[in-house]
Amino acid sequence: MTYREKMLAALEGRPTDGIPFVPRLDLWYAANRYNGTLPEKYRKATLPQILEDLDVGWHTVSADRFDYDDSLDIVDRALGIWRVRTKPHYPKFREVKRNIAYEGDTTTVEYLTPFGPVRTKTLYDESMRQAGISLSHVSEHAIKGVADYEAVGYLFEQAEVHPNYEGIVRLREAVGDRGLIVATASMGASAMHHILHELMPYDRFFFDYHDHPEELARLAERMTPYIERVIDVAIASPADIIQSGTNYDTQITWPPFFEKHILPAVAATADKCHAAGKFLLNHTDGENRGLLPFYLAGHIDIADAICPAPMTSLTLGEIRAAFAGRITIWGGIPSVAVLEDSMSDDEFDAYLDDLFVQMGTGDHLILSIADTAPPAMKFSRLERIAKMARDFGPVRP
């Protein structure tokens, strides 16, 4: 079976000839290529060439944030707006003027609105380039307090969302049978989640959620048409899987908040995806204790970047038991397992042996390193995981 066939079978609960191992290697590759530290045999290789040589799948969950046409395409990053070739949508502002200033590694953007200016700052420095990081740091968020709500709401009301499918078509041609194509819709599953994830520091959000709930709800209401349009455009793309909702964690997206402000949007998006013959993926990379029932209630198909103990409190076996074959895990191996300063070789071997026991029959599983293979990964451990996945044998759900 090809990797595409294996992954589809895993998602649908059908037998496969083995567990698909589809690790996310883009950040590992970017960091080591930039630093000149790729393994000797791969010093001149592209990432697709490495995937082919390792005989692993092609991970396409995170849009390539380096793949843009113009620096202006990424200046709105602090609003959660990216315009890159592999994103299925291309937002444009109708009547918004921006003042953009560059100072060293810092980009400052001032949005001029009838309700006052909105200012953001992002940082992308040498240490981030060396680490392979593709997501710039927001050093000044759009919302500093409730006084900014009107202006920010206006910005999202002025944002048009246009289809942008050419990059996805090219990605599908490049990936071929080595994987499924994921289109990233919204990082926030709902407008309220988008506000939390993109527009405010966490502490500011928690204060406002307590002190100004009506104003915050009104802002989310004004942003909802934009979020829904982003999702609808993504679903209409040629992608196999739609990512909508990311970076869940029990402390940040705590269970009552998730149930009230995220679950309804996740369930509605799942219904739309399924009606269009697509799978819905949520990026569930944090501490998931208390959140698993909501993933089931939201009818998501893929829990991506599942990171079990020792990085979180739940074992892979516990998560698999909770999902009971209704949700496919994409992940399952914590990144600390491939780092020598976190696990010795003997500890890694013992951990991996136990982890494969926890996989049980191996159904509804796309194996990967969660959230991503770190730049300092010991490469022989990646090779070991790939071999164990191939040697697992047929999966019989």
C-alpha positions in Angstrom: 0.0 0.0 0.0 1.1 3.6 -0.6 1.3 6.0 2.3 -1.8 7.8 0.9 -3.7 4.5 0.9 -2.4 3.6 4.4 -3.4 6.9 5.8 -6.9 6.8 4.3 -7.3 3.2 5.6 -6.3 4.4 9.1 -8.8 7.2 9.0 -11.6 4.9 7.9 -10.7 2.0 10.3 -9.8 -0.4 7.5 -7.0 -2.9 7.5 -3.5 -1.8 6.3 -0.3 -3.6 5.7 1.4 -1.6 8.5 1.3 1.5 10.6 1.9 4.6 8.6 4.8 6.6 10.0 4.4 10.3 8.8 6.7 12.5 10.9 6.8 16.2 10.7 10.3 17.1 9.6 10.0 20.5 8.1 11.3 22.5 11.1 14.0 19.9 11.8 15.1 20.2 8.1 15.0 24.0 8.0 17.1 24.3 11.2 19.7 21.8 10.2 20.0 23.0 6.6 20.4 26.6 7.8 23.1 25.6 10.3 24.8 23.1 8.0 24.2 20.2 10.4 22.1 17.8 8.3 23.3 14.2 8.5 26.2 13.7 6.2 24.4 11.6 3.6 21.7 14.3 3.4 23.8 17.4 3.2 22.7 18.2 -0.3 19.3 16.5 -0.2 15.9 18.1 -0.3 13.3 17.2 2.3 11.2 15.1 -0.2 14.4 13.2 -1.1 15.0 12.4 2.6 11.4 11.2 3.0 11.8 8.9 0.1 15.1 7.5 1.3 13.7 6.9 4.8 10.5 5.5 3.3 8.2 7.6 5.5 5.1 9.6 4.7 5.0 13.3 3.8 3.5 15.4 6.6 1.5 18.3 5.3 -0.4 19.6 8.4 1.4 22.9 8.8 1.3 25.3 5.9 4.8 26.4 4.8 5.1 29.9 6.2 8.2 30.6 4.2 6.3 30.0 0.9 5.0 33.5 0.1 5.3 35.8 -2.8 5.8 39.2 -1.1 6.9 40.3 2.4 3.5 42.1 2.6 1.8 38.7 2.6 3.0 38.0 6.1 2.7 41.5 7.8 -0.7 40.7 9.2 0.6 37.7 11.1 -0.3 39.3 14.5 -4.0 39.2 13.4 -3.7 35.5 12.6 -3.8 36.3 8.9 -1.2 34.5 6.7 -1.0 34.7 2.9 1.2 31.8 1.8 0.9 29.6 -1.3 -0.1 26.5 0.6 -3.0 28.2 2.5 -6.3 27.7 0.7 -7.5 31.3 1.3 -6.1 34.8 0.6 -7.6 37.5 2.8 -7.7 41.1 1.6 -8.7 44.3 3.5 -11.3 46.4 1.6 -10.7 49.9 3.1 -7.9 49.7 5.6 -4.7 51.7 5.4 -1.5 50.3 7.1 1.7 51.9 8.1 4.5 49.3 8.1 7.9 49.8 9.6 10.9 47.5 9.7 13.6 47.9 12.4 16.1 45.0 12.4 14.2 41.8 13.1 11.0 43.6 14.2 8.1 44.5 12.0 5.6 47.1 13.3 2.2 47.5 11.6 -0.3 50.3 12.4 -3.8 49.8 11.1 -5.8 53.0 10.7 -9.5 52.6 11.4 -12.4 54.9 12.1 -12.3 53.7 15.7 -8.6 54.5 16.2 -5.4 52.9 15.3 -4.4 49.2 16.0 -0.7 48.5 16.4 1.1 45.2 16.3 4.7 44.1 16.5 6.3 40.8 15.4 9.8 39.5 15.9 11.7 37.0 13.7 15.4 36.9 14.7 18.6 34.9 14.1 17.9 32.5 17.0 14.6 31.7 15.5 16.1 31.1 12.1 18.7 28.8 13.6 16.0 26.8 15.4 14.0 26.4 12.1 11.1 28.3 13.6 8.7 29.5 10.9 6.2 31.3 13.1 7.3 34.8 14.1 6.8 35.9 17.7 4.1 38.5 18.5 5.8 41.0 20.8 2.8 43.4 20.7 -0.7 42.1 20.3 -3.5 43.9 18.5 -5.7 44.1 21.6 -4.2 45.7 24.7 -7.6 46.2 26.4 -11.3 46.6 25.8 -10.8 50.0 24.2 -9.4 48.2 21.1 -12.4 46.0 20.5 -14.2 48.3 18.1 -11.2 48.9 15.9 -10.3 45.2 15.8 -13.8 44.2 15.0 -13.8 46.7 12.2 -10.7 45.1 10.7 -12.2 41.7 10.5 -15.4 43.1 9.0 -13.3 44.6 6.3 -11.5 41.4 5.5 -12.5 39.6 2.4 -11.6 35.9 1.9 -10.6 34.7 -1.5 -9.9 31.2 -2.7 -6.2 30.4 -3.1 -5.9 26.8 -4.4 -3.0 26.8 -6.9 -0.4 26.1 -4.1 -2.5 23.2 -2.8 -2.8 21.7 -6.3 1.0 21.9 -6.7 1.5 20.4 -3.3 -0.7 17.5 -4.1 1.3 16.9 -7.3 4.6 17.0 -5.3 3.4 14.7 -2.5 1.8 12.2 -4.9 1.1 8.9 -3.1 3.3 9.7 -0.1 0.6 11.5 1.9 -2.7 13.3 2.2 -3.1 17.0 1.7 -4.1 19.2 4.7 -5.5 22.7 4.2 -5.1 24.9 7.2 -8.3 27.0 7.6 -8.3 28.9 10.9 -5.9 28.5 13.8 -8.9 29.4 16.0 -11.7 26.9 15.7 -14.2 29.7 16.5 -14.0 33.5 16.7 -13.6 33.4 20.5 -10.8 30.9 20.2 -9.2 33.1 17.5 -9.2 36.0 19.9 -7.6 33.9 22.6 -5.0 32.3 20.3 -4.0 35.3 18.1 -5.2 38.7 19.3 -4.4 39.0 23.0 -1.8 37.9 25.5 -3.3 35.0 27.5 -3.4 36.9 30.8 -5.2 39.9 29.2 -7.7 37.5 27.7 -8.4 35.9 31.0 -8.9 39.3 32.7 -11.3 40.5 30.0 -13.2 37.2 29.9 -14.0 37.8 33.5 -14.4 41.6 33.5 -15.9 42.3 30.1 -17.7 39.2 28.9 -20.4 41.0 27.0 -17.9 43.2 25.1 -15.8 40.1 24.3 -18.8 38.2 23.1 -19.8 41.1 20.8 -16.3 41.1 19.3 -16.5 37.4 18.6 -19.9 37.9 17.0 -18.5 40.5 14.6 -15.5 38.2 13.7 -17.6 35.1 13.2 -18.5 35.7 9.5 -14.8 36.0 8.7 -13.9 32.8 10.5 -16.7 30.9 8.8 -15.8 32.2 5.4 -12.2 31.1 5.9 -13.4 27.6 6.9 -15.9 27.4 3.9 -13.2 28.4 1.4 -10.8 25.8 2.9 -13.4 23.0 2.6 -14.0 23.9 -1.0 -10.3 23.4 -1.8 -8.8 20.3 -3.3 -7.4 19.2 0.1 -8.2 15.9 1.7 -8.2 17.1 5.3 -9.1 20.5 6.8 -7.3 21.8 9.8 -9.5 24.2 11.9 -8.6 24.7 15.6 -5.1 24.4 17.1 -3.1 24.4 20.3 -5.6 23.1 22.7 -4.6 22.7 26.4 -6.5 22.1 29.6 -5.2 25.2 31.2 -5.6 27.6 28.2 -8.7 26.2 26.6 -10.1 24.8 29.9 -13.0 22.4 29.7 -15.9 24.7 30.4 -14.5 27.3 28.0 -14.0 24.7 25.4 -17.5 23.3 25.7 -19.1 26.8 25.4 -16.9 28.6 22.9 -15.1 26.0 20.8 -17.1 22.8 20.7 -20.2 24.2 18.8 -17.9 25.6 16.1 -15.9 22.3 15.9 -19.1 20.3 15.5 -20.5 22.6 12.8 -17.2 22.5 10.9 -17.1 18.7 11.2 -20.6 18.5 9.6 -19.5 20.7 6.7 -16.3 18.7 6.2 -18.1 15.4 6.2 -20.8 16.7 3.8 -18.0 17.6 1.4 -16.2 14.3 1.8 -13.4 15.8 3.8 -11.8 14.9 7.2 -11.5 17.4 10.0 -8.3 17.7 11.9 -7.7 19.6 15.2 -4.2 20.3 16.4 -4.4 18.8 19.9 -0.9 19.2 21.0 -1.2 20.2 24.7 -2.4 18.7 28.0 -5.6 17.0 27.0 -6.9 15.7 30.3 -10.6 16.8 30.5 -10.8 17.7 26.8 -11.0 14.2 25.1 -14.8 13.9 25.5 -15.3 17.2 23.6 -13.2 16.0 20.7 -15.6 13.0 20.5 -18.6 15.3 20.8 -17.2 17.5 18.1 -16.9 14.6 15.7 -13.4 15.4 14.7 -11.7 12.8 12.6 -8.0 13.4 13.5 -6.4 14.5 16.8 -3.2 15.8 15.4 0.1 16.2 17.4 -1.2 14.1 20.3 1.7 14.2 22.8 1.5 11.6 25.6 3.4 11.1 28.8 6.0 12.0 29.9 5.3 15.4 28.3 1.7 15.3 29.4 -0.3 13.3 32.0 -2.1 10.9 29.7 -0.5 7.8 28.2 -1.0 6.9 24.5 -2.9 3.8 25.7 -5.3 6.0 27.8 -6.0 8.3 24.9 -6.6 5.4 22.5 -9.0 3.8 25.0 -10.9 7.1 25.3 -11.2 7.5 21.5 -12.3 3.9 21.1 -11.6 3.9 17.4 -13.7 7.0 16.7 -10.8 9.4 16.3 -7.5 8.8 14.5 -4.4 9.9 16.4 -1.7 11.6 14.3 1.3 11.8 16.5 1.8 9.6 19.6 5.6 10.0 20.1 6.7 12.9 22.4 9.5 15.0 21.1 11.6 14.4 24.2 11.9 10.7 23.3 14.3 11.6 20.3 16.5 14.0 22.3 19.6 12.6 23.9 19.6 15.1 26.7 16.1 13.9 27.7 16.4 10.1 27.3 19.4 7.9 27.1 19.6 5.3 24.4 18.5 2.5 26.8 15.6 4.7 28.1 14.5 5.4 24.5 14.5 1.8 23.6 12.5 0.8 26.6 10.1 3.7 26.1 9.6 2.9 22.4 9.0 -0.8 23.1 6.3 0.1 25.7 4.7 2.6 23.4 4.3 0.1 20.6 2.6 -2.2 23.1 0.2 0.7 24.0 -0.7 0.9 20.3 -2.6 -2.3 20.5 -3.8 -3.4 17.1 -2.5 -0.1 15.6 -5.8 0.9 14.1 -6.7 4.6 13.8 -3.1 5.6 14.1 -0.8 7.7 11.9 2.4 7.7 13.8 4.4 10.9 14.2 6.6 12.9 16.5 4.5 15.4 18.4 4.3 18.2 17.7 7.4 18.1 15.5 10.8 16.5 15.2 13.1 18.9 17.1 16.2 20.3 15.5 18.5 18.4 18.0 16.8 15.1 17.3 19.2 12.1 17.3 18.6 10.9 13.7 19.2 7.3 14.4 16.1 7.3 16.6 14.0 8.5 13.8 15.3 5.6 11.7 14.6 3.2 14.5 11.0 4.4 14.8 10.6 4.1 11.0 11.8 0.5 11.1 9.6 -0.5 14.0 6.6 1.0 12.2 7.4 -1.1 9.1 8.0 -4.2 11.2 4.7 -3.8 13.1 3.0 -5.9 10.6 -0.6 -5.8 9.2 -3.2 -3.7 11.1 -6.4 -5.6 11.6 -9.0 -3.3 13.4 
